[in-house]
């Protein structure tokens, strides 16, 4: 029996360690390694009916920025990581979650 918070916490630690290790291993080959860690994003999956609209509205209120992300929010962050603007960025987990991980 696991604790409800254990799995996501361990997964984030593992992801972070994996990204950092891969970035160190591949830096000498000029390969950058980064991760994108999105929060809840408004996609068609939210419309499948597994949760009600009122449940989604209540959950959305928990986000410090007051909304779920949009696919564009994630896409623009990925474009940044793919561009020359991030040429000196490696080994990082870019958390794009409207601030929910701050809680």
C-alpha positions in Angstrom: 0.0 0.0 0.0 1.5 3.3 -1.0 1.0 6.8 0.3 -1.0 9.0 -2.0 1.8 11.6 -2.3 4.7 9.2 -2.6 4.4 8.1 -6.3 4.3 11.6 -7.8 7.1 12.9 -5.5 9.4 10.0 -6.3 8.6 10.2 -10.0 9.5 13.9 -10.1 12.8 13.2 -8.2 13.6 10.4 -10.6 12.8 12.5 -13.6 14.9 15.3 -12.3 17.9 13.0 -11.6 17.5 11.4 -15.0 17.4 14.7 -16.9 20.4 16.0 -15.0 22.4 12.8 -15.6 21.6 12.7 -19.3 22.5 16.4 -19.6 25.9 15.8 -18.1 26.5 12.7 -20.2 25.6 14.4 -23.5 26.9 17.9 -22.9 30.3 17.0 -24.4 28.5 16.2 -27.6 26.7 19.5 -27.6 23.4 17.8 -26.9 21.0 19.6 -24.5 18.6 17.6 -22.4 15.6 19.3 -20.8 12.1 18.2 -19.6 8.8 19.9 -19.9 6.5 19.3 -16.9 3.0 20.6 -17.6 0.1 20.9 -15.2 -3.5 20.3 -16.2 -4.1 21.5 -19.8 -7.4 22.1 -21.5 -7.6 19.4 -24.1 -10.3 17.2 -25.5 -9.7 14.6 -22.8 -11.4 16.9 -20.3 -14.6 16.6 -22.3 -14.9 12.8 -22.1 -17.3 13.1 -19.2 -15.2 11.3 -16.5 -15.6 14.4 -14.3 -18.3 17.0 -14.3 -17.9 20.6 -15.4 -18.4 21.8 -11.8 -15.6 19.5 -10.6 -13.3 20.9 -13.3 -14.2 24.5 -12.2 -13.5 23.7 -8.6 -10.2 22.1 -9.4 -9.3 25.1 -11.7 -9.7 27.4 -8.7 -6.8 25.6 -6.9 -4.3 26.9 -9.5 -2.7 30.2 -8.4 -3.1 31.7 -11.9 -6.8 30.7 -11.7 -7.0 28.5 -14.8 -5.8 25.4 -16.5 -3.1 25.8 -19.2 -3.8 25.9 -22.9 -2.0 23.7 -25.4 -0.4 27.0 -26.7 1.1 27.6 -23.2 3.0 24.3 -23.4 3.8 24.7 -27.1 5.4 28.1 -26.7 7.6 26.8 -23.9 8.8 23.9 -26.1 9.5 26.4 -28.9 11.7 28.3 -26.5 13.6 25.1 -25.6 14.1 24.3 -29.3 15.2 27.8 -30.2 18.6 29.4 -30.0 17.2 31.5 -27.1 17.8 28.5 -24.9 21.2 27.6 -26.3 22.7 27.7 -22.8 19.9 25.7 -21.1 20.5 22.1 -20.2 19.5 19.7 -17.4 16.4 21.6 -16.4 12.8 20.6 -15.7 10.6 23.4 -17.1 7.6 23.4 -14.8 4.6 24.9 -16.7 1.7 24.4 -14.3 0.1 27.7 -13.4 1.7 27.6 -10.0 0.0 24.5 -8.7 3.3 22.9 -7.7 4.0 25.8 -5.4 1.2 24.7 -3.1 
